[in-house]
């Protein structure tokens, strides 16, 4: 059997009872985390305007638009919710592949499911998303060693898994799932140029994959056919994205036994995942040294792995999108953490970044070196701080906070959820946010997730045409 057809058959028949407890916990926590990110992402620069313009087009009220309230056509709702999830770069990441997982599959599944106007049990949501996350990472693994680094894994592979998740939400059989996956592959896309240029497009690209997921599922529902040999075909993933090199066995290795959703990490800091070990190391250095100002610093040196340096090691500069410039800068995130401690969403406000003269002053002093270890990894990293009064701190981190190796605590995850709710563009009732959190953290016991989504949408303050 073609490996893609084998994984489709497995996904079509996957049930909640098939999941190990580790995968259930991971999927549930990542669902909570993604929805939290959407709450805060609603207030990200330009998002209220972007959402209002999309909803002005109107259409069938099929699926919930988080935070702002009201309903939109399922593809539109998927796009908007995904855009909010990713807007602060606070959403999950699988650290080896640099792949954001739930930003594509969760909005697609929820929007498609809501369009049917029937209950969406929590157990089915968990199973569908745990399986879709597994598809994403298995596809990624096939060409991980050969894919050009300019491609964006989140959108390249997420378009397929989002299509399968949405198709499952619509109740399609194996044939329908296969066609949906094919249409998803037809819409695989995304590159890192927006990141390199520091533009808003960086945080919107995953939304196109979420929307593609709904479109693909609906096309498959009508009986339209999509390509099948999307991995090993003459123009499949291996040939086009891997340059002819890949490992098709990675797609089905330990299928049904290993669920890669358990590898996905959460973010404690609202910035590029590559910056996280640098932030953690800087926070430890600050704890050792005590408080100091930029004028007190003799030198700061940072060592990043080759892939880390390629993504965030460039000299910090403020361009047209200061939020992205700061989030993707080892210099700025290290400088901020040394001077101020834990970075939060509010600290990445563009105006605060531009006016933060002391942070900019220190950032420009920081030298970023390439550490020739772990070329395909984000760690180890090192930071060495020397102050003019003779104090020094030299810190090395070989784990990433929020990863399976260094998990966020239950308290930290809860604090993230409620701080994200407080940052929402529209005020959400505290008791409704609390109730939503309780329901989501025991999602396997929830008979229908749709009322929970309504709690996270300000129905009294809808965005309308």
N, C-alpha and C positions, 0 to 999 in steps of 0.2 A: 504493500500500500504506500502511495505517495506520503511523505512525512507530514505534509500540511493537511492532507485528508485525515490522517491518523489523529492529529491534534484537534481537528474540527470535530471528529466523532467523539473524542474524549470530552471536549467542552460541552457538546450537546447533551451528554449523559451525566455530566458532573452534578452531584447533589451535595447539599450541606453536610450530610452524614459522611461523605467521602473525605472531608477535609480534616487534617490533623488539627488539634487544638491550637498549635502554634500558628497555623495559617489563618484560622478563624480570628484569633486575637489580633494578628497583624492586619488583616483586612478591615476588621471593625475599627481599629485605632486609626488606620489610614483614611477611612471614610470620615470619621470625626475630624481628623486633621484637615482634610481637603475642604470640608464645609466651613471650618473655622477660617481657613485662608480666604475663602470667598467672602466672608463677612467683612474682613478688613480690606480685601481687594476692591470692594465696592467704592471705597473712598480714594483709591489710587488716582494719581493725576490723569485727567481726561476721561476716566471711566464713567462718571455720571453723564457727561456729554455724549460719549460713545453709546451708552445704553439708551439714552433718550432718542438718539437719531435712529437706532435700529428699531425701536418700538414704534416709532412714527410710521413705519411702513405697514403696521397693522398685521392682520391675519388671524387665523383661528387660534383661540385661547386654549392651547393644549398643555402647556407645561409651565411650571413655576419659574419666575425670575427671582432669584434669591435677593434678599435685602429690600429691594425696591418694591417688590410686590407686583401683583397682576400676573397674567399669563400671556405667553407668546406662542407662536408656532414652534413645534418641537425642535427643528433645526436651529431656530433663532435662540431659544432658551438654552440649548446646549452650548452655542457659541458664547453667549453672554456669561453664563455661569462659569465656563472654562476660563474666559478672559479674567473674571474676578479672582478665580482660584490662583492664577499664575502671576497676577499683576504686581505683587510685592516680592516675588521670588522667594516665597516663604513655604512653598509646597514641597511634598516629598521628593526624594531623589534616591536612586540606586547608585551607589557610589562608584562602582567599577565602570559602569556604562555611561554615567552622567545622564541617566534617563529619568525624567519626571513621569510617574506612572498614572496616578489617579486623575490628573487634570484632564486627560482625554477620555478615559473609560467611564468615570463616574457621571459627568454631565450627560454623556451620550445615553447611558443606561437609564438615568432618571428621566430624561426628557422623552425618550421613546416609551418607557413604561407608563409615564403619566398620560401620554396621548391615548392610551387604551381605556382610560377612565375605569380602571379596576384596581383592586388592592395589590400592593407590592410588598409582600411579607419580607421582614428583615432577613430571615434565613436565606431566602432566594437572592436578595441583594448581595449579601455577603458571598454566597457561592458564585454568583455570576461575576463579581468583581475580583474575587480571589483567582478564579480561572482566567479572566481577561488579563490580569496582571501577569500571570504565568505565561500567557501567550506573548505578551509584549516582550518579556525578558528572554524567552526562548528564541523568538525571532531575532532579537538583538544579538544573542549569543552566536547565532549562525555566522554572522559577518563581523563580530566585534573586533577581531584581530585585523581585518582587512578593509573595513569601511573607511572612506576618506574622512578625516576629522572635521571637515567643513559641514558635513551633514548633521542635522539635529535629530538624535535618536528619538526624542520625545514624539516628534511629529511623523517621522519616517515609519516607525513601527506602531505608534499609537493610533494611526489612522486605521490599521487593520484590526487591532484589538478592540478599538472603540466601535467599529462596525459589527464585530461579532457580539460585543456586549449589548448593543442596541438591538441586534437581530434576536438575541435570546430574550430580551425584554418584550419583543413583539411576538414571542412564541413560535419563532420559525424552527423548522426541523433541520436536519443535517444539510440537506440540499440548499435550504435558504441560508444557513450559516456560511456554507461554502461560497455562494454567490455574493453574500455581503462582504466576506473577507476579500474576494476578488475585486469588488468595487472599492473597498478600502485601499487595496494595493494600488489601484488606478489613481488614487488621490494621495499616495504617500509623497511627502514633500518636506521642505523646511531646511534652512541652513543657518550658519552662525554669523553671517555678514551683518545682520541687524545688531547682534551683540557687539561685534567689533566696531561698528559705527556708533554704538550707544544710542540706538533709536527705540521708540515705543514699540515698533514691530516685534522686538525681541520678546516682549511679554504677551503678545497677542497670537503668535504662531500656533501654540497648542489648541487654541479655540477653533482653528480651521479643521483640525483633526477630529475634534469632538463633533463639530457640525457634520463633517464628512461621514462620521459614524452613523448618524441618524439618516442622512441621505442614502447611504449604502444599504442600510437595513430596509428602508422603505422601498427602494428599487428592487431589492431581492424579494420583498413581500409581494410585489406585483408580478413576479415571475421573470423579471429581467435577469439575464445571466452574466456572471463575471468570470474572469480568468481563474483557472484552478491551479496551474503549476507556477504559483507565485514565488516559490523558493528556489526550485531547481530548473525552472523553465529557461529557455534561451534568453529571455529578457526578464528573468525573475530576480529576486533579491541578491542572490549570489553573484550573478553576472553584472547587474547594473550597479548595485551598491557596494559589492565586495570586489569588483574588478575581476570576477571570475574565480575568486578564492573564497572559500567558506567551509563550514563544517555542518552539513545537513543533519548529522546525527545529534547535534546539540538540541535540535528542535524537539526530539522525543526521548532524550536520555532520561531515565528514571521518571517518565511521565506517569502521573498518578501517585507517585511516591514522594517526590520532591516538589514542593510548591514554592516558587521563587518569590512570591509575595512577601515571604518572611525575610528576604534580603533587603527590602526597601526601608530606607531610613527616613526619619522626620527631621525637620529643621528647627533648631532652637533660636536661630538668628535669621532675620529677614534679608538675606543677601545670597549671592551666588554660593552654591555648596562648596566650591573650591576654596572660598575664603574662610570656611568654618574652622578648620584646624588652626589657621593663623589667628583667628579671633580667640579661640580657646587658649592658645599659647600666650597671646597678648594679655588676656585676662589673668592668667596665672602669673605672668611677669609683673603685672600691676599689683597683684596681691602681695608678691614678694617685696616689691620696692616701696609700696605706699604711694600716696598722691604726689604728683609733680606736674609741671607745665612744660609746654614745648620749649620754652627758653632754658629749661634745666637739662635738656637732652644734649649729650655730646654726640651720640650716634645710635642709630637703630639699623640692624641688618636682619634680613629675612631670607630664609632659604625655602624654596618651593621645588616640588618635583617638576620634571620637564613639562608634563601636561598642565600642571597647575600654573607654572610660569607662563605658558602660552596663552592661558585664558585670563589671568588677572595680574600678571607681572609687569604690564606696561606702565610707563610713567603716568601718574594720575593727572588728568586734565578735565576741566569742566566744559562739556560741549552742549548740545541742545537738550539733553536729557540728564540732568545732574543725578537723578535717582539711580539710573542704570550705571552711570559713570562711577558712583560710589560703591554700588553693590558688587561691581566687577573690578574692584581695585584692591590688591593686597596692601598697597600703601595706605589708602584711606581707611579701610576697615581695621587695619592694625593700629593706625594712629588714633582713630576714635576710641577703640577699646582700651588702649593704653591710658588715654587721658580721661575718659568718662565712664569706663566700665561697660556693662552689658548693653549692646545696641538693640534698640527696639524699633518698631515700625515708624513711630513719630520722628525718630532721628534721621530717617531717610527722606524727610520732606525736602523737596528741591530748594526751597528758600533757605532752610536751615543749613543745607550743605553749602550753598553759595556763600552764605554769611558766616560760616564757621571758620574764621580766619586762623584760629589756633590749630585746629585739626589739619587744615590745608598746609599750614607752615610745617607741622611735624611730618605730614605725609610726604612732603617734598624732600625731607631729609632722609627718608628711609630708602635704603638700597636693597633691591630684591635680586637674589642670586638663584641660579639653577642648581639644585641638589641632584646629582646624577644617580638617584636611587628611585626605584618604583616608577619607571617611566610611564606605566599605564595606570598608576594609582595617584591619589591625592595626598597621601602621606608616605613617608614622614615629612614633617615641616620643622623648622627651627627658627627661633627669634633670639637675638642677642641685643640687649639694651644697655647702653652705658650712659650714666648721668654725669654731669660736670662735677658733682660733689664726691665722685668715686664709687657710688653705688652701681652695682651691675646685676643683671639677671640674664641667664642663658637657659632657655626652655626648649625642649624637644617634645613633640607630640607625634605618636604613631597610630592614634585612633581618632575617629571623628565623632564628636558629640552628636547624638541622635541616631547613630548607626546601630545595627544589631550588636556590635561589639561594645558600644558605650551608649546605652539607651537613655532616652529621656524618661524621667520618673513619672509616675501617675500624677503627682502634684504639678510637675512642669507641664505636662500635657494639658491638664485642666486650666492652669494659668494661661497657657497660650490660647485656648479656646475662648475664655472670657475676655482676655485682653483684645483679641481680634473682634469680638462682638462689640466691645466698647468703641472700637475704631471705625465701626460701620458708618457709611455715608448717611443712613437714615436711622433714627433711634429705634431700637428694638426693645420691646418690653422686657425688663430683667427677669420677671417670673416666667415668661415664655422661653427666653434663652435658657434658663435653668432647667425647665421642663424638657426642652429639646436635647440638652446635654444628657440628662438622665435617660431619655429614650434611646439616644444614639449609643451611649456606652453600654447598653444592654440590648443592642439591636437585634440579636437573635431571638429575643422574646417579643419583638414588636410585630404586631399583626399587619401593619400597613405603614410604610415610611412616608406616605404622602402628607398626612396631617403634621408630621414632624417638620417637613419642608415648609409647610404653611407657617409654622411658628417662627421660622427664620426669614420670613418675608413680611414686610410691613404693609399689610393689606389696606391699612387706613391711609397710607401715603403712596399709592401706586404711581409709577411713571406711566403717563398716558400720552397718546398721540396729540 
